[in-house]
Structure formats: C-alpha cells, structure tokens
Amino acid sequence: MKTWHVLITLGLMITLRLLDPFLLESARLSFFDSMQRGQDAKQSEQIVLIDIDEPTLEKFGQYPIPRETMANELSKLNNSILGINILLSEPDRFEGDDAFADTLFDMNAVISIAPNDKTNIDSRPRPVGVATFGERDAVEFRPELEGMLFARPEIMDAAIGYGTISATQDTDGITRRVPLIENFEGRMYPAFALDILRVAAGDVSYQVKTDAYGIRFVRIPKFDVVQTDDNSNVRIAFWNEFKRYSFTEIDQIPAGSIAILGATFKGTSVVSTPVGAMYPHDIQANLLKTMIDGVTITRMPEFKFYELFATIVVSLLILFMLSKLSIVISGVVFLIISSSFVNGASLIFDNTFMLLDPIFPVITFVIIFAHGSFVQFYTQFKAKQMIKGQFGTYLSPDMVDMLAKDPSLMKLGGERKEMTFLFMDICGFTPISEHYKNNDDPEGLVHLINEYLNEMTKIIQNNGGTIDKYMGDCIMAFWNAPLPCPNHAEMAVKSAIQIEEKTNELREKYEKAGLPPINVGTGVNTGDCIVGNMGSESRFDYSVIGDAVNLAARLEATAARGDYIDYKTIISSYTNDQIDMPTKKIGDIKVKGKEETIEIFSPSS
C-alpha cells in the first residue's frame, strides 16, 4: 500500500485541527453539550427561582413593576438570600426607589450589574472585598470594560452585595462559560453568582489565585476552590433542576432559601445553553449550584496535544492494520477503536468532568481508513490486473483467479524450489509442413498447430500446470509454481500420458483428412531450479532456469526418436521416485556436460 498518500492526508488533518475552523469547533462543542445532556438531573433543595411571569403582570400591571410594589412582595421572604437578576439602572417611574432600598437594607440582597459601553452613575459603589495571592494581579488577565451599568445609587448602597451578569459565548453563540471576575477601571468585580455564594457563606471577601500565565482559581473560604481557565472563566454544569415560584407566590418560598429573581413573561430574552434555551436567572442558578457542589468541568489547553498525539498513533495503527489484515478485519477493529474513543470520552466526563474531544480523532480515523482502504483496494486491483495479465496465458482461469484473490501464493522475483518440468514436441512435423506447403495452404498449417497446441494446453492447465512458453510446435510447462502443487511430479506425468492419448485421437482425425501421421514426444524431469520474473527492466517473463530444466528438454528430444521411438513419454529417475504409478526402466542417458548417467523410465499400462 502506498502509505505516503495517506500520510499526506493525515498531515492535512493535523493542520486542520491546529487551524480549528468553525465547523470542527462547533462539532466538538456539540459533543461536549451532549455529555451534559446525558447527566442525571440534580434537584436543588436550597436554590429556588422567582419568576416575573404572566400571572405576575396580570396581578401587578405592566413591566417594570413599580418598585414599591416589588418591595412589598419581596419583604415576604423569610430569612432568605435574594439575588436580583434584573438591572435596576433606571429610576423607578413611580419614584419607589427609596422604598425599595429600605426593604433591601433589611434583607440579604445581592443585585446585578452589567458590562456596557457606558457607565450610568458618577460614583462607584463600595468594593467587594477580594484577596489576591500569586505572581500577578488578577485584573491583568481580564480585558478592561468600557463601562458598567450599576443599579441606582440608593439601591447599590442598600444591597449587601453585587455582581456582574456577563457571559462568554462560544463561536456557535451558545453560553457554556461565565467569567467570575470582570475588570472595570482597574478594579475587580465579582460575578453575580459568586457574590451570592460569598453572602451565603457569610464572608466579607473572596480569594483569587494567579500565576505567571493566568488565574488558577477563585475561592470562597467555606467552599471548595472553583477552578477557572486563565481568564477566570468557569464552565457551568447545566444538569440542575430548581423549584420555581411565581412572583405572586413569594410567601410560599421556604425559609433559608437562596432565591434568584428574574423575568420569564412572554417576550423576555432567553440564552442558548448546552441543554436548550434558558432565562438569565436560570443560568445564574446553575452557576451557583456548580460552585456549591464543587463541580469542575475541565478542558485544559494541553488536552488538544494529547488528542493530536492519540490521533496520530491510532491513525498509524490503522494504516498498519490495512497493510497486514483484510479490509473486513481492519474495519471491525476500526469501529471498535472509534467507538472506544467516543465511549471513553463520555466515561471520563461522567467520572471526572474532564472534556476530551473524540470528534476530531474519529473524523480523522474515518478519513484515514477510507483513504487507506481505497489505496489498498486500488493497489490490490492493479496487482490482480498484473497477475491476470502476466499469468492469463500460462495458467487455467481458475488458477489465475486463485492467484488474484491471494497473491501470497506466489513469490515473484526469483525463488529456489523443487519443481517438475515437461517438454513436448510434435514428432514427424516436417511431412505435415510439406503437405500444407505443397497445397499452398500456410493458413491451414497454422490452424492445425493452434488446434493441437490448444488441446495440449487444456490438458496441462487442467492438471495444475503452468505454460512457460510455446516454441513453434513445442510446449514448455512446469508444476509447483506460481501456485504450490505438492504432487507436482505425478500431475506432470499424468499430463504427459493424457497428451499421448489425445495425440492418438487427433492422429486418427488428421489421417482421415489426408494428413501424414502425427506423433508426440514428451520429456518429464523433477529437480531444483530458480523460478520468477526474468528478463530486462522493460521486458520480462515468468520462467525457470536450472539443470533440471535442461534435463527435461533433453528427455523430450530423446522421446519417440531413435532407440526410443516406441516410448512417447520419457521420465527421469528423479520424477519416477516421486510418483505412484506403474513405470518401466527403458535405459540410461548421459547428460551433456556431466559424466554420470541418468536412468530413464516410461509409463506402463
């Protein structure tokens, strides 16, 4: 298989991951979302939601509700913490801000502020306490905001705490993270949910840990540390459920709750999240619950390089499998590996809340497997075409198909092995040739030779032999290559006997046509030789060389001639030793260039 083709594809896929285009990032984020949706819902007993809903507007009139009316309803909360996820930056049209502030002053209320391109008040509210320890100031890792929308000054002064209601949207517009710190005028402002947690813990400040590269965590002393990314973003666990109360049902909220107020009436804006659209105060409640439970959803920067490394290793493993195993087996292993990546990532998230990306690796595996399979298929197709082209005239169609299906059955390029060789030649061919010459019918001679050789070729191929070449009226064939043939000697002798029988049939046919008698001489020998592709770089044949081949040719030149005219088939002692059929010794011959003599035999009935 031309692996370098597929390695280029692998390199392009790695480059694609480093560039991380929108579609790839979106697919990865969607998978992360699916893991959140797969979590069991967790019901919060402490955090509740207060909805300014349709029944609220029916009872109290249009929105915004007069703040004095809001104050009267909120005062019904019994010893609870109130988070107001509604911007109170504009003065109340009914001049109820003072009454609202008086009510908040007697409550544990946290109000929301929001990043903006302008600031709505001149004076800044008292700072929320923060202790920073580390190498750098935390504000260095957050971009400085242009402005901030604060609540009315009297409301800001009455509240026990305040925090920003900002979010970090990913490229697909979905909110998955929230910064716990914002930087405005060089001063840190906590997130809305973070300050609710501070108030719930009864602390006057929160802590921030930094190093040379960014913010490491934020902590309320009575709770676990909240791990963040370098810019203070924390991933929210959205699998929580909260009991909801209409603004008209505040008196039903249990004492000691953490109640977050927000609008839900028709026309209220919603936010896209991994589990669907949510109201803004739902997001703050989920963030608060995430911090209380100590859930840390982690996606470290180095995870990308771990995933790239795993992708490269497994892709190379897939290529190795494709080169050594069948496509079917490789495909099964490929499916197991791909599903293991997906299931493994889900299992890791379920147990550790770490986000590992199986999407890019699996996409890469699919492309690498598809490309590698195509290259393997094409390479095998070309090899089969080569085999059929090279051996189509040497072997029977069935044997060619066997080679094409399993090229490992042959070894090209030169191999030493024991084989049996058969040479056969038409005896008395000259009178036949003269007959056609005298009748000025060269085409008839060619037809006769082709007919005769065709019949002999069928015999050889049907017995598993390979036709090496045709030399005029002579055929050279061998057994045990390119396909293995354990009984090669027996099959060659069997072919020689059948050739003799077929020649006798054809002799009768030709004599009836007025042709001179036709005879055949066949020599068979068994021995070691070199078999493989032989010739030049531009032209070569699959053939054999060796003394054993020469001896078979010598036996053919002896058969049906001179002292051995009655013996149409002559086999050597080397062949005779390997067959189980009746033969008789007919003499000894001396091989040219050698001193020893060779016993020769002929089949006997």
C-alpha positions as CSV (number, residue, x, y, z in Angstrom):
1,M,0.0,0.0,0.0
2,K,1.3,3.4,-0.9
3,T,1.3,4.7,2.7
4,W,2.8,8.1,1.8
5,H,-0.5,9.1,0.1
6,V,-2.4,8.5,3.3
7,L,0.3,10.2,5.4
8,I,-0.3,13.4,3.4
9,T,-4.0,13.1,4.3
10,L,-3.0,12.6,8.0
11,G,-0.8,15.7,7.8
12,L,-3.7,17.8,6.4
13,M,-6.0,16.6,9.1
14,I,-3.5,17.6,11.8
15,T,-3.1,21.0,10.2
16,L,-6.9,21.3,10.1
17,R,-7.1,20.7,13.8
18,L,-4.4,23.3,14.5
19,L,-6.4,25.8,12.5
20,D,-9.6,24.6,14.2
21,P,-12.2,26.0,11.8
22,F,-15.8,26.8,12.9
23,L,-17.4,23.6,11.8
24,L,-14.8,21.5,13.6
25,E,-15.0,23.5,16.8
26,S,-18.8,23.5,16.6
27,A,-18.9,19.7,16.3
28,R,-16.6,19.4,19.3
29,L,-18.7,21.7,21.4
30,S,-21.9,19.9,20.4
31,F,-20.4,16.6,21.6
32,F,-19.5,18.3,24.9
33,D,-23.1,19.5,25.2
34,S,-24.4,16.0,24.6
35,M,-22.4,14.8,27.6
36,Q,-24.1,17.4,29.7
37,R,-27.5,16.4,28.5
38,G,-26.6,12.8,29.4
39,Q,-26.2,13.6,33.1
40,D,-28.8,12.7,35.6
41,A,-30.8,15.8,36.7
42,K,-29.9,17.1,40.2
43,Q,-32.6,18.8,42.2
44,S,-31.5,21.7,44.3
45,E,-33.2,21.9,47.7
46,Q,-31.7,25.3,48.6
47,I,-31.7,27.4,45.4
48,V,-35.1,28.5,44.1
49,L,-36.2,30.7,41.2
50,I,-38.7,33.6,41.4
51,D,-40.3,34.3,38.0
52,I,-41.9,37.5,37.0
53,D,-44.3,35.7,34.7
54,E,-47.6,36.2,33.0
55,P,-49.7,35.8,36.3
56,T,-47.4,38.5,37.8
57,L,-48.2,41.0,35.1
58,E,-51.9,40.2,35.3
59,K,-51.8,41.0,39.0
60,F,-49.5,44.0,39.2
61,G,-49.7,45.5,35.7
62,Q,-47.2,46.1,33.0
63,Y,-43.5,45.6,33.4
64,P,-41.4,47.0,35.0
65,I,-43.4,46.5,38.2
66,P,-43.4,49.6,40.4
67,R,-40.5,49.1,42.8
68,E,-42.6,49.9,45.9
69,T,-44.9,47.0,44.9
70,M,-41.8,44.8,44.4
71,A,-40.6,45.8,47.8
72,N,-43.8,44.8,49.4
73,E,-43.7,41.4,47.8
74,L,-40.0,40.8,48.4
75,S,-40.4,41.6,52.1
76,K,-42.4,38.3,52.3
77,L,-39.2,36.3,52.0
78,N,-38.4,34.7,55.3
79,N,-34.7,34.7,56.3
80,S,-33.6,34.0,52.7
81,I,-30.9,35.3,50.5
82,L,-32.2,37.3,47.5
83,G,-30.4,37.6,44.2
84,I,-32.0,40.1,41.8
85,N,-31.1,39.2,38.3
86,I,-32.8,42.3,36.9
87,L,-31.0,45.5,36.1
88,L,-32.2,48.4,38.2
89,S,-30.1,51.0,36.5
90,E,-33.0,53.4,35.6
91,P,-35.0,55.3,38.2
92,D,-38.5,54.0,39.0
93,R,-41.2,55.9,37.1
94,F,-43.3,55.8,40.3
95,E,-40.4,57.1,42.5
96,G,-40.3,54.0,44.6
97,D,-36.6,53.6,44.7
98,D,-36.2,54.7,48.3
99,A,-38.9,52.3,49.5
100,F,-37.2,49.5,47.5
101,A,-33.9,50.4,49.0
102,D,-35.3,50.4,52.6
103,T,-36.7,46.9,52.0
104,L,-33.3,45.6,50.6
105,F,-31.5,47.1,53.6
106,D,-33.2,44.7,55.9
107,M,-32.5,41.7,53.7
108,N,-29.5,39.8,52.5
109,A,-29.9,41.0,48.9
110,V,-27.4,40.8,46.0
111,I,-28.1,42.9,43.0
112,S,-26.8,42.6,39.5
113,I,-24.7,45.0,37.4
114,A,-23.8,44.6,33.8
115,P,-20.9,45.4,31.5
116,N,-21.8,48.0,29.0
117,D,-20.3,50.6,26.6
118,K,-21.2,53.4,29.1
119,T,-21.5,53.9,32.8
120,N,-24.7,55.3,34.3
121,I,-23.6,56.7,37.6
122,D,-20.7,59.0,38.6
123,S,-19.8,57.5,42.0
124,R,-18.6,53.9,42.3
125,P,-20.1,51.6,44.9
126,R,-18.1,50.3,47.8
127,P,-15.8,47.5,46.6
128,V,-16.4,43.9,47.4
129,G,-13.5,42.5,49.4
130,V,-11.0,40.4,47.5
131,A,-7.7,38.8,48.5
132,T,-5.3,38.1,45.6
133,F,-2.3,35.9,46.0
134,G,0.0,34.9,43.3
135,E,2.6,36.3,40.9
136,R,0.4,38.8,39.1
137,D,-2.7,40.9,39.7
138,A,-5.9,39.1,38.5
139,V,-7.2,42.2,36.6
140,E,-4.3,41.7,34.1
141,F,-6.0,38.6,32.7
142,R,-9.4,40.2,32.0
143,P,-9.9,42.8,29.3
144,E,-10.9,46.2,30.7
145,L,-14.6,47.0,30.2
146,E,-15.6,50.3,28.6
147,G,-18.4,50.9,31.1
148,M,-20.7,49.3,33.6
149,L,-24.4,49.7,34.3
150,F,-24.9,49.9,38.1
151,A,-28.2,49.9,40.0
152,R,-29.5,53.2,41.3
153,P,-27.1,54.6,44.0
154,E,-29.6,54.2,46.9
155,I,-30.2,50.6,45.8
156,M,-26.5,49.8,45.5
157,D,-25.9,51.2,49.0
158,A,-28.8,49.1,50.5
159,A,-27.7,45.8,49.0
160,I,-25.3,43.5,50.9
161,G,-23.5,42.6,47.6
162,Y,-23.5,42.9,43.9
163,G,-22.0,41.1,40.9
164,T,-21.8,41.2,37.1
165,I,-24.2,39.3,34.9
166,S,-21.9,38.7,31.9
167,A,-21.2,35.5,30.0
168,T,-18.7,34.2,27.5
169,Q,-20.4,33.0,24.3
170,D,-18.6,30.4,22.1
171,T,-18.3,30.6,18.4
172,D,-21.7,28.9,17.9
173,G,-23.4,31.5,20.1
174,I,-24.1,29.1,23.0
175,T,-23.2,30.1,26.6
176,R,-21.2,27.5,28.4
177,R,-18.9,29.6,30.5
178,V,-19.1,32.7,32.7
179,P,-16.2,34.8,33.9
180,L,-16.0,35.0,37.7
181,I,-14.2,38.3,37.6
182,E,-14.6,41.4,35.4
183,N,-12.1,44.3,35.1
184,F,-13.5,47.8,35.2
185,E,-11.3,50.8,35.8
186,G,-8.5,48.5,37.1
187,R,-10.7,47.1,39.8
188,M,-12.1,43.6,40.1
189,Y,-15.8,43.0,40.1
190,P,-17.2,39.5,41.1
191,A,-19.7,37.6,39.1
192,F,-23.3,37.8,40.3
193,A,-23.5,34.1,41.4
194,L,-20.0,34.4,43.0
195,D,-21.1,37.2,45.3
196,I,-24.3,35.4,46.2
197,L,-22.1,32.5,47.3
198,R,-19.9,34.9,49.3
199,V,-23.0,36.3,51.1
200,A,-24.4,32.7,51.7
201,A,-21.0,31.8,53.3
202,G,-21.1,35.0,55.5
203,D,-17.7,36.1,54.2
204,V,-16.7,39.6,53.6
205,S,-14.4,38.8,50.7
206,Y,-13.3,36.1,48.2
207,Q,-9.9,34.9,47.1
208,V,-8.2,34.8,43.8
209,K,-5.1,32.7,43.0
210,T,-2.9,33.6,40.0
211,D,0.5,32.6,38.5
212,A,2.6,34.0,35.6
213,Y,0.2,32.7,33.0
214,G,-3.3,33.5,34.3
215,I,-5.9,32.9,37.0
216,R,-5.9,29.5,38.6
217,F,-8.9,29.5,40.8
218,V,-11.4,31.6,42.8
219,R,-12.4,30.6,46.3
220,I,-14.9,31.4,48.9
221,P,-13.2,30.1,52.1
222,K,-16.1,28.0,53.3
223,F,-16.5,26.3,49.9
224,D,-14.2,24.3,47.6
225,V,-12.0,26.2,45.2
226,V,-13.5,27.0,41.8
227,Q,-11.1,26.1,39.1
228,T,-11.1,28.5,36.2
229,D,-9.2,29.0,32.9
230,D,-6.5,31.6,32.6
231,N,-9.2,34.4,32.1
232,S,-11.3,33.4,35.1
233,N,-14.0,31.6,33.0
234,V,-15.7,28.7,34.7
235,R,-17.8,26.1,32.9
236,I,-21.3,25.7,34.1
237,A,-22.9,22.3,34.9
238,F,-26.4,22.7,33.4
239,W,-27.9,19.5,34.6
240,N,-29.5,21.0,37.8
241,E,-33.2,21.5,38.4
242,F,-34.8,24.2,40.6
243,K,-38.2,24.7,42.1
244,R,-39.9,27.8,40.5
245,Y,-42.2,30.2,42.2
246,S,-44.2,33.0,40.6
247,F,-43.6,36.5,41.9
248,T,-47.1,36.2,43.2
249,E,-46.1,33.2,45.4
250,I,-43.2,34.6,47.3
251,D,-44.8,33.8,50.6
252,Q,-44.6,30.1,49.8
253,I,-40.8,30.0,49.5
254,P,-39.2,28.0,52.3
255,A,-37.2,30.0,54.9
256,G,-33.5,29.9,54.4
257,S,-33.6,29.6,50.6
258,I,-31.4,31.3,48.1
259,A,-33.9,32.9,45.8
260,I,-32.9,34.3,42.4
261,L,-35.4,36.7,40.8
262,G,-35.8,37.1,37.1
263,A,-38.3,37.8,34.3
264,T,-40.0,35.0,32.3
265,F,-43.0,36.6,30.8
266,K,-43.6,36.4,27.0
267,G,-41.0,38.5,25.1
268,T,-38.3,38.0,27.7
269,S,-34.9,37.3,26.2
270,V,-33.5,33.8,26.6
271,V,-30.0,32.5,26.4
272,S,-28.8,29.4,24.4
273,T,-27.2,26.8,26.6
274,P,-26.0,23.2,26.1
275,V,-29.3,21.9,27.3
276,G,-31.5,24.4,25.4
277,A,-32.8,27.9,25.9
278,M,-32.8,29.3,29.4
279,Y,-33.7,32.5,31.2
280,P,-30.8,34.5,32.5
281,H,-31.6,33.8,36.2
282,D,-31.6,30.0,35.3
283,I,-28.0,30.4,34.2
284,Q,-27.0,32.2,37.4
285,A,-28.7,29.5,39.5
286,N,-26.8,26.7,37.6
287,L,-23.5,28.6,38.0
288,L,-24.2,29.0,41.8
289,K,-25.1,25.3,42.1
290,T,-22.0,24.3,40.2
291,M,-19.8,26.2,42.6
292,I,-21.7,24.9,45.7
293,D,-21.3,21.3,44.6
294,G,-17.7,21.8,43.7
295,V,-18.2,20.5,40.1
296,T,-15.2,21.4,38.0
297,I,-15.7,20.8,34.3
298,T,-12.2,20.9,32.9
299,R,-10.9,21.5,29.4
300,M,-7.1,22.2,29.8
301,P,-5.1,23.6,26.8
302,E,-2.8,20.6,26.8
303,F,-5.7,18.3,26.1
304,K,-5.5,19.3,22.5
305,F,-2.0,18.0,22.1
306,Y,-2.9,14.7,23.9
307,E,-5.7,14.3,21.4
308,L,-3.4,15.1,18.5
309,F,-0.9,12.5,19.7
310,A,-3.5,9.8,20.1
311,T,-4.9,10.6,16.7
312,I,-1.5,10.2,15.0
313,V,-0.7,7.0,16.8
314,V,-4.0,5.4,16.2
315,S,-4.1,6.6,12.5
316,L,-0.7,4.9,12.0
317,L,-2.1,1.8,13.7
318,I,-5.0,1.8,11.2
319,L,-2.5,2.1,8.3
320,F,-0.5,-0.8,9.7
321,M,-3.7,-2.9,10.1
322,L,-4.7,-2.2,6.5
323,S,-1.3,-3.3,5.3
324,K,-1.3,-6.6,7.2
325,L,-5.0,-7.5,7.6
326,S,-8.0,-7.8,5.4
327,I,-10.3,-4.7,5.0
328,V,-13.1,-6.5,6.8
329,I,-11.0,-7.3,9.9
330,S,-9.4,-3.8,9.8
331,G,-12.9,-2.3,9.5
332,V,-14.1,-4.2,12.6
333,V,-11.0,-3.0,14.6
334,F,-11.5,0.5,13.3
335,L,-15.1,0.5,14.5
336,I,-14.0,-0.8,17.9
337,I,-11.3,1.9,18.2
338,S,-13.7,4.7,17.1
339,S,-16.5,3.7,19.5
340,S,-13.9,3.3,22.3
341,F,-12.8,6.9,21.8
342,V,-16.4,8.2,22.0
343,N,-17.5,6.0,24.9
344,G,-14.2,6.6,26.7
345,A,-14.6,10.4,26.5
346,S,-18.1,10.0,27.9
347,L,-16.9,7.7,30.6
348,I,-14.1,10.1,31.6
349,F,-16.6,13.0,31.7
350,D,-19.0,11.0,33.9
351,N,-16.3,10.3,36.4
352,T,-14.0,13.3,36.3
353,F,-15.9,16.0,34.4
354,M,-12.9,16.4,32.1
355,L,-13.7,17.3,28.5
356,L,-11.8,15.2,26.0
357,D,-12.6,15.6,22.3
358,P,-13.2,12.3,20.4
359,I,-14.8,14.1,17.4
360,F,-11.7,15.1,15.6
361,P,-9.9,11.8,16.2
362,V,-12.9,9.8,14.9
363,I,-13.3,12.0,11.9
364,T,-9.6,11.6,11.2
365,F,-9.9,7.8,11.7
366,V,-12.8,7.6,9.2
367,I,-10.9,9.6,6.6
368,I,-7.6,7.7,7.1
369,F,-9.5,4.4,7.0
370,A,-11.4,5.3,3.9
371,H,-8.3,6.7,2.1
372,G,-6.2,3.7,3.2
373,S,-8.9,1.2,2.2
374,F,-9.1,2.9,-1.2
375,V,-5.4,2.8,-1.7
376,Q,-5.3,-0.8,-0.6
377,F,-8.2,-1.7,-2.9
378,Y,-6.6,0.1,-5.8
379,T,-3.2,-1.5,-5.2
380,Q,-4.8,-4.9,-5.0
381,F,-6.8,-4.2,-8.1
382,K,-3.7,-3.3,-10.0
383,A,-1.9,-6.3,-8.6
384,K,-4.7,-8.6,-9.7
385,Q,-4.7,-7.0,-13.1
386,M,-1.0,-7.5,-13.3
387,I,-1.4,-11.2,-12.2
388,K,-4.2,-11.8,-14.8
389,G,-2.1,-10.1,-17.5
390,Q,1.0,-12.0,-16.6
391,F,-0.4,-15.4,-15.9
392,G,-3.6,-15.4,-18.0
393,T,-1.8,-17.3,-20.8
394,Y,0.2,-19.6,-18.5
395,L,-2.5,-20.9,-16.1
396,S,-6.1,-22.0,-16.2
397,P,-8.7,-19.3,-15.4
398,D,-9.4,-20.9,-12.0
399,M,-5.8,-20.8,-11.1
400,V,-5.5,-17.2,-12.2
401,D,-8.5,-16.3,-10.0
402,M,-6.8,-18.1,-7.1
403,L,-3.7,-16.0,-7.6
404,A,-5.6,-12.8,-7.9
405,K,-7.5,-13.5,-4.7
406,D,-4.4,-14.4,-2.8
407,P,-1.2,-13.1,-4.4
408,S,0.8,-14.5,-1.4
409,L,0.5,-17.9,-3.1
410,M,3.3,-16.9,-5.4
411,K,6.7,-15.3,-4.8
412,L,7.9,-13.2,-7.7
413,G,11.4,-12.0,-8.3
414,G,13.3,-15.3,-8.2
415,E,12.8,-18.3,-5.8
416,R,14.6,-21.6,-5.5
417,K,12.3,-24.6,-5.2
418,E,11.8,-28.1,-6.4
419,M,9.5,-28.4,-9.5
420,T,8.6,-30.8,-12.3
421,F,9.1,-29.8,-15.9
422,L,7.5,-31.0,-19.1
423,F,8.6,-30.5,-22.6
424,M,6.5,-31.9,-25.5
425,D,7.1,-31.6,-29.2
426,I,5.3,-32.9,-32.4
427,C,7.3,-35.7,-34.0
428,G,7.0,-36.0,-37.8
429,F,6.1,-32.4,-38.1
430,T,8.2,-31.9,-41.3
431,P,5.9,-34.1,-43.6
432,I,2.9,-32.3,-42.3
433,S,4.5,-28.9,-43.0
434,E,5.5,-30.1,-46.5
435,H,1.9,-31.3,-47.1
436,Y,0.5,-27.8,-46.5
437,K,3.3,-26.2,-48.4
438,N,2.6,-28.3,-51.4
439,N,-1.1,-27.4,-51.2
440,D,-0.2,-23.7,-50.8
441,D,-2.1,-23.6,-47.5
442,P,0.0,-21.9,-44.8
443,E,-3.1,-20.8,-43.0
444,G,-4.2,-24.5,-42.7
445,L,-0.9,-25.3,-41.1
446,V,-1.3,-22.5,-38.6
447,H,-4.8,-23.7,-37.8
448,L,-3.6,-27.3,-37.3
449,I,-0.8,-26.2,-35.0
450,N,-3.1,-23.9,-32.9
451,E,-5.7,-26.7,-32.6
452,Y,-3.2,-29.2,-31.5
453,L,-1.4,-26.9,-29.0
454,N,-4.8,-25.7,-27.7
455,E,-5.8,-29.3,-26.8
456,M,-2.4,-30.0,-25.1
457,T,-2.6,-26.7,-23.2
458,K,-6.0,-27.6,-21.8
459,I,-4.6,-30.9,-20.5
460,I,-1.7,-29.2,-18.8
461,Q,-3.8,-26.4,-17.3
462,N,-6.5,-28.8,-16.1
463,N,-3.8,-30.7,-14.2
464,G,-2.5,-27.6,-12.5
465,G,0.5,-26.9,-14.8
466,T,1.9,-23.5,-15.8
467,I,2.6,-22.9,-19.5
468,D,6.0,-21.3,-19.7
469,K,6.2,-20.8,-23.4
470,Y,5.4,-22.0,-26.9
471,M,8.3,-22.7,-29.2
472,G,6.9,-23.5,-32.6
473,D,5.2,-26.9,-32.2
474,C,6.7,-27.4,-28.8
475,I,5.3,-26.6,-25.3
476,M,7.3,-26.0,-22.2
477,A,5.4,-26.3,-18.9
478,F,6.1,-26.7,-15.2
479,W,4.4,-27.5,-11.9
480,N,4.6,-26.2,-8.3
481,A,4.9,-22.5,-9.3
482,P,3.5,-19.9,-9.0
483,L,0.9,-21.9,-7.1
484,P,2.1,-24.7,-4.8
485,C,1.4,-28.3,-6.1
486,P,2.5,-30.9,-3.6
487,N,2.1,-33.8,-6.1
488,H,3.8,-31.9,-9.0
489,A,5.6,-34.9,-10.3
490,E,2.5,-37.1,-10.5
491,M,0.5,-34.3,-12.2
492,A,3.2,-33.7,-14.8
493,V,3.4,-37.5,-15.7
494,K,-0.4,-37.6,-15.8
495,S,-0.4,-34.7,-18.2
496,A,2.2,-36.5,-20.4
497,I,0.1,-39.7,-20.6
498,Q,-3.1,-37.7,-21.5
499,I,-1.1,-35.8,-24.1
500,E,-0.1,-39.1,-25.7
501,E,-3.7,-40.3,-25.6
502,K,-5.0,-37.0,-27.1
503,T,-2.4,-37.2,-29.8
504,N,-3.6,-40.6,-30.8
505,E,-7.2,-39.3,-31.1
506,L,-6.0,-36.4,-33.3
507,R,-3.9,-38.7,-35.4
508,E,-6.9,-40.6,-36.5
509,K,-8.8,-37.4,-37.2
510,Y,-5.9,-36.0,-39.3
511,E,-5.3,-39.2,-41.2
512,K,-9.0,-39.2,-42.2
513,A,-8.3,-35.7,-43.5
514,G,-5.4,-37.0,-45.7
515,L,-2.7,-35.7,-43.5
516,P,0.6,-37.5,-42.7
517,P,0.6,-39.3,-39.3
518,I,1.3,-37.1,-36.2
519,N,3.2,-38.2,-33.1
520,V,4.4,-36.6,-29.9
521,G,7.5,-36.8,-27.8
522,T,7.4,-35.7,-24.1
523,G,10.1,-35.4,-21.5
524,V,9.5,-35.0,-17.8
525,N,12.0,-34.3,-15.0
526,T,11.9,-33.2,-11.4
527,G,14.5,-31.1,-9.6
528,D,15.5,-27.8,-8.1
529,C,15.5,-24.6,-10.2
530,I,15.1,-20.8,-10.0
531,V,11.7,-19.6,-10.8
532,G,10.5,-16.0,-11.1
533,N,10.4,-12.9,-13.3
534,M,13.4,-12.9,-15.6
535,G,14.5,-10.6,-18.3
536,S,15.2,-6.9,-18.6
537,E,13.6,-3.9,-16.9
538,S,11.4,-3.2,-19.9
539,R,10.5,-6.8,-20.8
540,F,10.5,-9.9,-18.6
541,D,8.7,-13.3,-18.4
542,Y,7.8,-15.6,-15.5
543,S,10.1,-18.5,-16.2
544,V,12.5,-21.1,-14.8
545,I,16.2,-21.8,-15.2
546,G,18.4,-24.6,-14.0
547,D,20.0,-28.0,-14.9
548,A,16.7,-29.8,-14.1
549,V,15.0,-27.8,-16.8
550,N,17.7,-28.7,-19.3
551,L,17.4,-32.4,-18.5
552,A,13.6,-32.3,-19.2
553,A,14.4,-30.7,-22.6
554,R,17.0,-33.5,-23.3
555,L,14.4,-36.2,-22.4
556,E,11.9,-34.6,-24.8
557,A,14.5,-34.6,-27.6
558,T,15.0,-38.4,-26.9
559,A,11.4,-39.5,-26.7
560,A,9.7,-41.2,-29.7
561,R,13.0,-41.0,-31.6
562,G,15.8,-43.4,-32.5
563,D,16.3,-46.2,-30.0
564,Y,13.3,-44.9,-28.0
565,I,10.9,-44.5,-30.9
566,D,8.3,-46.6,-29.1
567,Y,8.4,-44.5,-26.0
568,K,6.3,-41.3,-26.4
569,T,6.9,-40.2,-22.8
570,I,10.2,-40.4,-21.0
571,I,10.6,-39.5,-17.4
572,S,13.8,-39.2,-15.3
573,S,14.6,-41.3,-12.2
574,Y,14.1,-38.1,-10.1
575,T,10.5,-37.9,-11.3
576,N,10.0,-41.7,-11.1
577,D,11.0,-41.7,-7.4
578,Q,8.1,-39.3,-6.6
579,I,5.2,-40.9,-8.4
580,D,2.9,-43.8,-7.5
581,M,2.1,-45.3,-10.9
582,P,3.4,-48.2,-13.0
583,T,6.6,-47.4,-15.0
584,K,9.4,-49.4,-16.5
585,K,13.1,-48.6,-17.0
586,I,14.0,-48.1,-20.6
587,G,17.6,-47.2,-20.4
588,D,20.3,-44.7,-19.3
589,I,21.3,-41.5,-20.9
590,K,24.3,-39.2,-20.3
591,V,23.6,-35.6,-19.7
592,K,25.6,-33.2,-21.7
593,G,28.4,-31.6,-19.7
594,K,28.2,-34.2,-17.0
595,E,29.9,-37.6,-16.5
596,E,27.1,-39.5,-14.7
597,T,24.3,-41.2,-16.5
598,I,20.6,-40.8,-15.7
599,E,18.1,-43.7,-15.5
600,I,15.1,-43.1,-17.7
601,F,11.6,-44.6,-17.4
602,S,8.4,-44.6,-19.3
603,P,4.8,-45.1,-18.0
604,S,3.5,-48.7,-18.5
605,S,-0.1,-49.8,-18.5
